[in-house]
């Protein structure tokens, strides 16, 4: 251990030329996202120093802040991983959910010190946290956590898939309701009723946690939205064509006159 530490110090100080010593992250690092799941940003065994970023967004309309929960581990869910710290980014401008862009950057330096920064790309506001010791876990603890992840892999993936289906279904409802509001005057009344009925069924499936039904109803919602979109575009195109034809008639008459 003493020799390894001496070599590491030498590499950092730039004294050792013949030995290349690469440190790696012992476990994956990430943040908690909607549904209590861990979204990994830096994978296990990534060579350090390293820096990686991902862009996230808000979960509800007019959300004024986001809480960044930094996690370490190999499991799919927050509760099964190690919490390294939390911080909050305030001052997000009012906007529909999914519109704000929050860039989260993980930066591990050569000393294994982790810095996590969150920046609102719209306002430029940012907040950060610095964590030490994330790269210095005992080998026994790392092996234990990796083994637990492998043993629970199938069950965790099944649970994660359900969370993802639920999140996607909720997002489909939100998008479809927005389309109804934005295009209310251009949508055929029967199409509007059909879409509202499917949205209500999808909301009920979410409440009942019926995942197979959620998947099939999401397809129905998307198909209805595509049909409505096609009709709206066709109506706009035919309207523009009529205007062009009218213009032609007027021009011809004026020339004859």
N, C-alpha and C positions, 0 to 999 in steps of 0.2 A: 504494500500500500504506500509506504514511504517513497519507494523508488518511482512508483506510478505518479505520485503527487509531484515529485521533483521534476519528472519528465514533463508533466502537464504544465507546471509553472514555467519551465524552460521554453516550451512551445509558445506559451502566451507572451513571454518576454522577448521572444525572437532569438534565443540563444542556441537552441538545438536545431540543426539543419538536416541531420541524417534520419531522424525519426518523425514519421507522420502519425500523430495520435488524433483519432477522430472520436469525439463524444457524440452520443445519440440520445434522443429523448427516450426515457425508459417506458413511458406510457403515452397514449394519445392525449392531446389537449383540445378543448373545445368550449362551447357555450351551451347553456340551456335554451331550447326553443319551444315553441307552442306545443303543448301536450306533455310537458315534463320530459322531453327527450333531449339527449345530448347530440349536438351537431359538431362533429370533429373538424377542426381546422388544421391542426398539425398531427400527422399520423405517428404512431409509435415507431421507434427506430429511425426517425429523421435525423440526419446529421446536423449538428449545431456548429456555428451559429446559423440561424434560419429566420426567415420572416415571411409570413403568409397573411393574406387578407381575404375576407368574404363580405359581401354586402347583404344585409338583412333589412327587414321593414317592420312596420307596426302591425299589430293584430286587431286593433279596433279603430274606428273613426275618431279623429281629433285626439289621438293619444299624445299627451304632453311630454312623456318621458319613456325611456326604456331602461330596464334593469339588466345589466350584463352579469351573468353568473358564470364564473370561470370554473371549468371542471377538468379533472384528470382521470383517465381510466379507459377501459375497453368495452364497457357495457353500453347498452342502448339507452338506458334511462338515467336521469339525473340522480335519483335516489340510490342507485347502485354504484355510483362513481364518487370520487373524492372531490369535495368542494375546496377550491383554492382561494376563493374570495369573490365578493360582489361589489359592483359600483353602479351608479346611476347617471345616465345622460339626460339632463333636463333641457327645456327650451325648444322642444320640437314644435314647429309651426303647425297649426290646425290643418289637417288634410285627411282625405279618405284613407282608410287602411290600405296598406300595400303601396302607397305612393311615396312616403318618405324613404330615403336611402341612407341607411346607417352602416357605414363601413367599419368593421371590426378587424383590427390588426393585431396579430400575435408576433412578438419579436423576442427571440431568445439569443442572448449574446454569448460570447465564448466562455463566460464564467457560469453559464447556466441560469442567469437571471432572466426571468420572464417579465416582459412588459406587455400589457394589453391595453389598447386604445380604441375608443369608439368615437367616431366622428359623424355628425349629421352633414351629409354632402350638400344639403340645401342651404343651411345657415353657416356652416363652417365650425359650429360649436363642437367641442370635444372634451372628453374626460378619459382618465386612464388610471391604471393600477400597476404596481410593480410587485412581483412575487419572487421570493428567493426559496431555494430548496426544492423546486419542482423537478429538478434533474438529478437530485441526489438521494433518491429512495434506496433503502437497503435491497439487495438482490433478492432476498427471501420474500419481501413484501411484493416486489414486482412479479415474481414467479407465481405467487399466490393469487394475485389479482388477474393475471393473464389466464391462469388455469380456471378460475371461476368464470371468466368470460367465455372460455371455450366450452365449459360444461353447460352453460346457460344460453349458448348461442342460438339454438333453434327456437327456444321459447321466447327469448328476447326479440328475435326477428319477427315472430308471429305477432307479438304485442305491438312492436314498432309499426308493422304493416297496417294494423288496425287504426293506430293513431294517425298515420299518413292518410288512410282512406277517409277518416272522419274530418281531418283538416281540409282535404280536397273537396269533400262534399259541402262543407260549410262555405268554402270559397266559391263553389259553383252557385250556391244559393245567393250569395252576396252579389256576384257578377250578374246573374240573371235578373235580380231585382233592380239593379242599377240600369240595365238595358231597358227594362220595362218603363222606368221613370224617364229616361232620356229619349226613348222613341215612342212614348205613349200616344202621340198624335199621328204617328205614321204606321202603327201596328193595327192589323185587322183585329176586330173585337174577338172573333173566335180563337185566333192565335193567342191573343192575350189571355183569354180564359184557360186555354190548354196549358200555357206555360205556368200560369199561377197555380193550377192544380198539381202539376208535376213538382213545382217548388214546395208546395205544402206537403206532398207525399215524401219528398226528400228530407224535409225538416223533421217529419215524424219518424222516418227511418233513422235519422241521427239521434233523436231522443230515445228511440228503442234500441239503439246500438245494433241495428240489423245491417251488418257490413256488406253482405251479398246484395241486398236491396239497394244500399247506397251506391254501389258500383254500377248497377244496371240503370238506376234513376239518373245518375250523373250523365250517362250516355244519352238518355232521353232528353235531358236538359240541353246538352250540347247540340243534339240534332235539331231540336226546336229552334234554338238560337240561330243555327245556320240557315234554316228555312226562312225565318223571319228576316235575317240579314239579306238573304237573296232577294226577297220580295221588296224590301226597302230600296236596295240598289237598283232593281229593275224598274221600280216606280220612278225613281229619280232620273234614270237614264231616259225613260220614255217621255217624262216631262220635259227634259232638256231637248229632246228630239222634236217635240211639238213646237217649242219656242223657236228652234232653228227653222222649221218649216214655215212658221208664221212670218219670220223675218224675211224669208225668201219671197213670199207672196207680196209683202209690202214693198220690197225693193223693186220687184218686177212691175208692179202697178205704177210706182212712182216714175220708173223709166218710160213706160208707155205714155204716161200723162205728159 
